[in-house]
Amino acid sequence: MPSHALKRSVLLVLCACVLVAQSMVAAVNLLIPELAASSLHPSHSEILWTVDAYVIAFAALLIPAGALGDRYGRKGALLAGLALFAAGAATSALAPDPAVLIAGRGLSGAGAALITPATMSILVRLAAPERRARALASWTLALGLGGAAGNLGGGLVGQFLSWRALFAAMVPLAALLALAVAFVTPRTDRSARSNLDPLGTLLLTAGLVAVLFGIIEGTTYGWTSAPILGSFAAGAVLTALFTVHALRSARPLFDPRVFASARLRSASLGTAAGFFGLFSLFFVNSQYLQDVKGYDAAVAGVAIMPLTLGMALVPRLAARWAGHPRAVVGTGLTLVGLGLLGASTVDAATPYWTYACWLLVISAGTGLSMPALTLGVVSSLPPHQAGLGSGLGTTARETGAALGVAVTGTLLSAYGNLTSGMGPALRTVALLVLAATALVVAGYGRRTPTRTIASDPERVLSRSTGA
């Protein structure tokens, strides 16, 4: 398939798929009150797992799912992901008890893990080099809009419909998207050099699940509790075992030495930092608008829509400056941090439009930085591993998002209530984003020659001599 084969219809379908997959990360948050009062009578822990099962399955399976698409076909992986996503949504919609609801969420998350890297990988393979930055800007826009769409959809459903309606609606929507993919999206070349590496996949996936469990459940069990410390310890051990295995294997899932690249490390950190800030805002937004400002769920979902404006308009400008990633990324992440500092000053007396202005600043920063960061991750790996590169980048996004929610939730708990805790929590998050920005900018500034550090019939790997 020639590189100039990316048509507008294909781009729209791919972006729609990733938007829907990302929307279900946030949509359930606004349904928590209705779920708690439903006939399922879920416990507090079961409600948390209803939210978290999707995120854990999504984030933990992204890297092997990306490699699976590279090896056996990206279009097939995308269609399989949509089928799993729909099956999980149907299971959740019909769930007779909380356990089935949670299982359905996990199944949908596994489908999303196949959808997201496959969409980006197809896009990268089809787009001509001069159009790649703009195409990735559109993909990143869809990812960001997914979070806003999830808040809006969850709010509307929570206000006017049953919680089951949200999951039921996903089934025909996924079927429609699958039909569009089947007829519109061309197949791309498979990569015989991409490897699934069953043992490496098991070690890495288990390690990510353990780390994500610790991050997400830290506020519930306590950060120094035995389950959380044990989870982090297990994640560290499993990740170390994966690294040792990958370095010794002739055909690993991916070679850990790719992280010798300062650009890849910086792009991954910047991606995580941006979503760390964005999802911290998502976490407090609905509580602030509903509990402090007194908006109902539907209005709260609409009120966050200023976040979509910068994400929709700025990426087109960012694509024009793709040749200056250091400046684009640094400016964008700085705007995210400054916007969060501004949002930390609001209270019950603050006019909505003042709050909306800070949302616009955060939105502009996200729209400016994320396309360049996405391109930074993908371009750090060879073209035949585009799906794996997407998996790495999206894992950084989802891990950053989970950390943002966990850190913000912990700080709010320490202050006892949202009114007194929102300001300090967002200020802390903002300072962490700005500190990460300094590290990212420094990493992007390193331009050193490369030398080959690994070469065999199946792989050739280069690294910066000064990295």
DOTOR-546553 format. One record per residue (C-alpha): y, z, x negated; residue number from 1. Coordinates in Angstrom, 1 decimal, padded with zeros to 4 digits. Layout:
! DOTOR-546553
       v       w       u   nr
       Y       Z       X  NUM
...
! end
This chain:
! DOTOR-546553
       v       w       u   nr
   000.0   000.0   000.0    1
   003.3  -001.1  -001.6    2
   005.9   001.6  -002.3    3
   008.5  -000.1  -000.1    4
   006.3   000.3   003.0    5
   008.0   003.4   004.4    6
   009.4   002.3   007.8    7
   011.7   004.3   009.9    8
   009.0   004.8   012.6    9
   006.6   006.2   010.0   10
   009.3   008.6   008.7   11
   010.1   009.8   012.2   12
   006.4   010.4   013.1   13
   005.8   012.3   009.8   14
   008.9   014.4   010.3   15
   008.0   015.2   013.9   16
   004.5   016.4   012.7   17
   005.9   018.8   010.1   18
   008.6   020.1   012.5   19
   006.0   021.0   015.1   20
   003.8   022.7   012.5   21
   006.7   024.7   011.1   22
   008.1   025.7   014.5   23
   005.0   027.8   015.3   24
   005.8   030.1   012.4   25
   008.8   031.5   014.2   26
   008.2   030.8   017.9   27
   005.9   033.7   018.6   28
   008.4   036.2   017.3   29
   010.5   035.9   020.4   30
   007.5   036.3   022.7   31
   006.5   039.7   021.3   32
   008.0   041.7   024.2   33
   006.1   039.5   026.8   34
   002.9   039.7   024.8   35
   003.1   043.5   024.6   36
   003.4   043.7   028.4   37
   000.8   041.1   029.2   38
  -002.6   041.6   030.7   39
  -004.2   041.4   027.3   40
  -002.8   044.8   026.5   41
  -002.7   044.2   022.7   42
  -002.2   047.1   020.3   43
   000.8   047.1   017.9   44
  -001.6   045.9   015.1   45
  -003.0   043.1   017.3   46
   000.6   041.9   018.0   47
   001.4   041.8   014.3   48
  -001.8   039.9   013.6   49
  -001.0   037.4   016.4   50
   002.2   036.6   014.4   51
   000.7   036.9   010.9   52
  -002.6   035.0   011.3   53
  -000.8   031.7   011.5   54
   001.3   032.4   008.4   55
  -001.6   033.6   006.3   56
  -003.9   030.7   007.1   57
  -001.0   028.2   006.8   58
   000.2   029.5   003.4   59
  -003.2   030.3   001.8   60
  -004.8   026.9   002.6   61
  -001.9   024.6   001.6   62
  -002.9   023.9  -002.0   63
  -006.6   023.0  -001.3   64
  -005.5   021.2   001.9   65
  -003.2   019.0  -000.2   66
  -005.9   018.3  -002.7   67
  -008.3   017.4   000.1   68
  -005.9   014.9   001.4   69
  -005.3   013.3  -002.0   70
  -009.1   013.0  -002.5   71
  -010.4   011.9   000.9   72
  -007.4   010.3   002.5   73
  -004.0   011.6   003.6   74
  -003.9   010.0   007.0   75
  -007.3   011.4   007.8   76
  -006.2   014.9   006.6   77
  -003.1   014.6   008.9   78
  -005.2   013.6   011.9   79
  -007.7   016.4   011.2   80
  -004.8   018.9   010.9   81
  -003.4   017.8   014.2   82
  -006.8   018.2   015.9   83
  -007.2   021.7   014.4   84
  -003.7   022.6   015.4   85
  -004.3   021.6   019.0   86
  -007.7   023.3   019.1   87
  -006.1   026.5   017.9   88
  -003.3   026.2   020.5   89
  -005.8   025.7   023.3   90
  -007.8   028.7   022.2   91
  -004.7   030.8   022.2   92
  -003.5   029.6   025.5   93
  -006.8   030.4   027.2   94
  -007.5   033.6   025.2   95
  -009.1   036.3   027.3   96
  -008.5   039.0   024.8   97
  -006.3   039.6   021.6   98
  -009.1   038.8   019.2   99
  -009.5   035.3   020.6  100
  -005.7   034.9   020.6  101
  -005.5   035.8   016.9  102
  -008.4   033.5   016.1  103
  -006.6   030.6   017.8  104
  -003.5   031.4   015.8  105
  -005.5   031.3   012.5  106
  -007.1   028.0   013.5  107
  -003.7   026.5   014.2  108
  -002.4   027.7   010.9  109
  -005.3   026.0   009.1  110
  -004.3   022.8   010.9  111
  -000.7   023.2   009.8  112
  -001.9   023.6   006.2  113
  -003.5   020.1   006.5  114
  -000.5   018.6   008.3  115
   002.4   019.6   006.0  116
   001.2   018.4   002.5  117
  -000.3   015.2   004.1  118
   003.0   014.3   005.6  119
   004.9   014.7   002.4  120
   002.3   013.0   000.3  121
   002.3   009.9   002.6  122
   006.0   009.8   002.5  123
   006.1   010.0  -001.4  124
   003.5   007.3  -001.7  125
   005.2   004.9   000.7  126
   008.9   005.4  -000.2  127
   010.4   003.2  -002.9  128
   011.8   005.2  -005.8  129
   015.4   004.6  -004.8  130
   014.7   005.8  -001.3  131
   012.5   008.8  -002.2  132
   015.3   011.3  -002.4  133
   016.7   010.4   001.0  134
   013.2   010.3   002.6  135
   012.5   013.8   001.2  136
   015.8   015.0   002.5  137
   014.7   013.9   006.0  138
   011.4   015.7   005.6  139
   013.1   018.9   004.4  140
   015.5   018.7   007.3  141
   012.5   018.5   009.7  142
   011.0   021.6   008.0  143
   014.2   023.5   008.4  144
   014.7   022.4   012.0  145
   011.2   023.6   012.7  146
   012.3   027.2   012.2  147
   015.3   026.7   014.5  148
   013.2   024.8   017.1  149
   010.7   027.6   017.1  150
   013.4   030.2   017.8  151
   014.8   028.1   020.6  152
   011.4   027.2   022.1  153
   010.2   030.8   021.9  154
   013.4   032.1   023.5  155
   013.2   029.7   026.4  156
   009.5   030.3   027.0  157
   010.0   034.0   026.8  158
   012.9   033.9   029.3  159
   011.5   031.5   031.9  160
   007.7   031.0   031.4  161
   004.5   032.8   030.5  162
   003.7   033.2   026.8  163
   000.6   031.0   027.4  164
   002.9   028.1   028.2  165
   004.0   027.9   024.6  166
   000.5   027.4   023.3  167
  -000.5   025.1   026.2  168
   002.5   022.8   025.5  169
   001.3   022.3   021.9  170
  -002.0   020.7   023.0  171
  -000.5   017.5   024.6  172
   002.3   017.4   022.0  173
  -000.3   017.4   019.1  174
  -002.3   014.8   020.9  175
   000.8   012.6   021.3  176
   001.6   013.0   017.6  177
  -002.0   012.1   016.6  178
  -001.8   008.9   018.7  179
   001.5   008.0   017.0  180
   000.0   008.7   013.6  181
  -003.0   006.6   014.3  182
  -001.0   003.6   015.4  183
   002.1   003.8   013.2  184
   001.2   005.4   009.9  185
  -000.6   003.3   007.3  186
  -003.3   004.5   005.1  187
  -002.5   005.3   001.4  188
  -004.7   004.9  -001.6  189
  -007.1   007.8  -002.2  190
  -007.1   009.4  -005.6  191
  -010.5   009.7  -007.3  192
  -008.8   011.9  -009.9  193
  -008.0   014.7  -007.4  194
  -010.5   017.5  -007.4  195
  -011.5   020.0  -004.7  196
  -013.3   022.4  -007.2  197
  -015.1   024.7  -004.6  198
  -015.1   027.7  -006.9  199
  -011.5   027.3  -007.9  200
  -010.5   026.8  -004.2  201
  -012.3   029.9  -003.1  202
  -010.7   032.0  -005.9  203
  -007.2   030.7  -005.3  204
  -007.4   030.9  -001.5  205
  -008.8   034.4  -001.5  206
  -006.1   035.5  -004.0  207
  -003.4   034.1  -001.9  208
  -004.8   035.7   001.3  209
  -004.8   039.1  -000.5  210
  -001.3   038.8  -001.8  211
   000.1   037.5   001.6  212
  -001.7   040.4   003.4  213
   000.0   042.9   001.1  214
   003.4   041.3   001.6  215
   003.1   041.0   005.4  216
   001.4   044.3   006.1  217
   003.4   046.4   003.5  218
   005.8   047.6   006.2  219
   003.0   048.6   008.5  220
   000.8   050.5   006.0  221
   003.4   051.5   003.5  222
   004.0   049.8   000.2  223
   002.2   052.6  -001.8  224
  -000.7   052.9   000.6  225
  -004.3   052.2  -000.7  226
  -004.8   049.1   001.5  227
  -001.6   047.4   000.2  228
  -002.0   048.4  -003.5  229
  -005.6   047.3  -003.3  230
  -004.6   044.0  -001.7  231
  -002.1   043.3  -004.5  232
  -004.6   044.3  -007.1  233
  -007.3   042.0  -005.6  234
  -004.8   039.2  -005.4  235
  -003.9   039.6  -009.1  236
  -007.5   039.7  -010.2  237
  -008.5   036.7  -008.1  238
  -005.6   034.7  -009.3  239
  -006.4   035.6  -012.9  240
  -010.0   034.5  -012.4  241
  -008.8   031.2  -010.9  242
  -006.6   030.7  -014.0  243
  -009.4   031.3  -016.4  244
  -011.8   029.1  -014.4  245
  -009.2   026.3  -014.2  246
  -008.5   026.3  -017.9  247
  -012.2   026.1  -018.7  248
  -013.2   023.6  -016.0  249
  -013.3   019.9  -016.7  250
  -012.2   019.1  -013.1  251
  -010.1   022.0  -011.8  252
  -008.3   022.1  -008.5  253
  -005.2   021.9  -010.6  254
  -004.4   022.8  -014.2  255
  -002.3   026.0  -014.4  256
  -000.6   024.6  -017.4  257
   001.6   022.5  -015.1  258
   003.7   025.7  -014.8  259
   004.6   025.3  -018.5  260
   007.3   022.9  -017.0  261
   010.6   024.8  -016.7  262
   011.6   022.4  -014.0  263
   008.5   023.1  -011.9  264
   008.9   026.9  -012.3  265
   012.6   026.7  -011.4  266
   012.0   024.4  -008.4  267
   009.3   026.7  -007.1  268
   011.4   029.8  -007.5  269
   014.4   028.1  -005.9  270
   012.3   027.0  -002.9  271
   010.9   030.5  -002.4  272
   014.4   032.1  -002.8  273
   016.0   029.7  -000.2  274
   013.3   030.5   002.4  275
   013.4   034.2   001.4  276
   017.0   034.2   002.6  277
   016.6   032.0   005.6  278
   013.7   034.0   007.1  279
   015.4   037.3   006.4  280
   018.2   035.9   008.6  281
   015.6   034.7   011.3  282
   014.1   038.2   011.3  283
   017.4   040.0   012.1  284
   019.0   037.2   014.1  285
   017.1   037.7   017.4  286
   017.4   041.5   017.2  287
   021.2   041.3   016.5  288
   021.9   038.8   019.2  289
   019.7   040.6   021.8  290
   019.9   044.2   021.0  291
   023.4   044.4   019.6  292
   025.3   041.6   021.3  293
   023.3   041.9   024.5  294
   022.2   038.2   024.9  295
   019.0   037.4   026.7  296
   016.1   035.6   024.9  297
   017.1   032.1   025.9  298
   020.7   032.5   024.9  299
   019.6   034.1   021.6  300
   017.5   031.0   020.9  301
   020.4   028.7   021.6  302
   022.9   030.8   019.6  303
   021.1   030.2   016.3  304
   021.5   026.4   016.6  305
   024.5   026.3   014.3  306
   021.9   026.6   011.6  307
   020.8   023.1   012.4  308
   024.1   021.5   011.8  309
   024.3   021.8   008.1  310
   020.6   021.1   007.7  311
   021.2   017.8   009.7  312
   024.4   016.6   008.0  313
   024.3   017.8   004.4  314
   021.0   016.4   003.2  315
   022.4   012.8   003.4  316
   025.2   013.9   001.0  317
   022.6   015.7  -001.2  318
   020.6   012.5  -001.5  319
   023.6   010.8  -003.0  320
   023.7   013.4  -005.7  321
   020.0   013.4  -006.5  322
   020.8   012.5  -010.1  323
   022.5   015.9  -010.6  324
   019.8   018.4  -009.3  325
   021.1   021.3  -011.3  326
   024.6   021.3  -009.7  327
   023.1   020.5  -006.2  328
   020.5   023.2  -006.3  329
   022.9   025.8  -007.8  330
   025.6   025.1  -005.3  331
   023.2   025.1  -002.3  332
   021.5   028.4  -003.2  333
   024.8   030.0  -003.9  334
   026.0   029.0  -000.5  335
   022.9   030.6   001.0  336
   023.6   033.8  -000.8  337
   027.3   033.9   000.1  338
   026.5   033.1   003.7  339
   024.1   036.1   003.9  340
   026.8   038.3   002.3  341
   029.1   037.2   005.1  342
   026.5   037.7   007.8  343
   026.0   041.3   006.5  344
   029.5   042.2   007.6  345
   029.0   041.5   011.4  346
   028.6   044.2   014.0  347
   028.7   044.6   017.8  348
   032.5   043.9   017.8  349
   032.3   040.7   015.7  350
   033.0   037.5   017.8  351
   030.1   035.2   018.0  352
   032.0   032.4   016.4  353
   032.5   034.4   013.3  354
   028.8   034.9   013.1  355
   028.2   031.2   013.7  356
   030.5   030.3   010.8  357
   028.3   032.3   008.4  358
   025.3   030.5   009.9  359
   026.9   027.2   009.1  360
   027.5   028.3   005.5  361
   023.8   029.2   005.1  362
   022.8   026.0   006.9  363
   024.9   023.9   004.5  364
   023.4   025.6   001.5  365
   019.9   025.1   002.7  366
   020.5   021.4   003.5  367
   022.1   020.9   000.1  368
   019.5   022.6  -002.1  369
   016.1   022.0  -000.4  370
   015.7   018.3  -000.8  371
   016.4   018.5  -004.5  372
   014.0   021.5  -004.9  373
   011.3   019.6  -003.0  374
   011.7   016.6  -005.2  375
   011.7   018.9  -008.3  376
   008.2   020.2  -007.4  377
   006.7   016.9  -006.4  378
   008.1   014.9  -009.3  379
   006.6   017.5  -011.8  380
   003.1   016.4  -010.9  381
   001.6   012.9  -011.3  382
   001.8   010.6  -008.3  383
  -002.0   010.9  -007.5  384
  -001.4   014.6  -006.9  385
   001.4   014.2  -004.4  386
  -000.5   016.2  -001.8  387
  -001.2   019.0  -004.2  388
   002.5   019.0  -005.2  389
   003.5   019.4  -001.6  390
   001.0   022.2  -001.2  391
   002.5   024.0  -004.2  392
   006.0   023.6  -002.8  393
   005.2   024.6   000.7  394
   003.2   027.6  -000.5  395
   006.4   028.7  -002.3  396
   008.3   028.3   001.0  397
   005.9   030.3   003.1  398
   005.5   033.0   000.5  399
   009.3   033.3   000.2  400
   009.5   033.4   004.0  401
   006.9   036.2   004.2  402
   008.7   038.2   001.5  403
   012.0   037.8   003.3  404
   010.6   039.2   006.5  405
   008.8   042.0   004.6  406
   011.8   043.1   002.5  407
   014.2   042.9   005.4  408
   011.8   044.9   007.7  409
   011.3   047.5   005.0  410
   015.1   048.0   004.5  411
   015.7   048.2   008.3  412
   013.0   050.8   008.6  413
   014.6   052.9   005.9  414
   017.9   053.0   007.8  415
   016.2   053.7   011.1  416
   017.9   051.1   013.3  417
   019.4   047.6   013.2  418
   023.0   048.7   013.7  419
   023.1   050.7   010.4  420
   020.5   048.7   008.5  421
   021.4   045.1   009.1  422
   024.4   045.1   006.7  423
   022.6   046.7   003.7  424
   019.5   044.7   004.3  425
   021.3   041.3   004.3  426
   023.4   042.3   001.3  427
   020.3   043.2  -000.7  428
   018.7   039.9   000.3  429
   021.8   038.0  -000.6  430
   022.0   039.6  -004.1  431
   018.4   038.8  -004.7  432
   019.0   035.1  -003.7  433
   022.0   034.9  -006.0  434
   020.0   036.5  -008.9  435
   017.2   034.0  -008.4  436
   019.8   031.2  -008.3  437
   021.0   032.1  -011.8  438
   017.4   031.8  -013.1  439
   016.9   028.5  -011.3  440
   020.0   027.0  -012.7  441
   019.1   028.1  -016.2  442
   015.6   026.5  -015.8  443
   017.1   023.3  -014.5  444
   019.4   023.1  -017.5  445
   016.5   022.9  -020.0  446
   016.0   019.3  -021.1  447
   013.4   019.1  -023.9  448
   011.0   016.5  -025.1  449
   007.4   016.5  -023.9  450
   004.2   016.5  -025.7  451
   000.6   016.1  -024.4  452
  -001.3   019.4  -024.3  453
  -004.4   018.3  -022.4  454
  -006.1   014.9  -022.2  455
  -009.5   013.8  -021.1  456
  -010.8   010.8  -019.1  457
  -009.8   012.5  -015.9  458
  -006.4   014.2  -016.7  459
  -003.5   013.9  -019.0  460
  -001.0   016.7  -019.0  461
   002.3   017.0  -020.8  462
   004.7   019.9  -021.2  463
   008.1   020.6  -022.6  464
   007.9   021.6  -026.2  465
   010.4   024.4  -025.6  466
   009.0   025.7  -022.4  467
! end
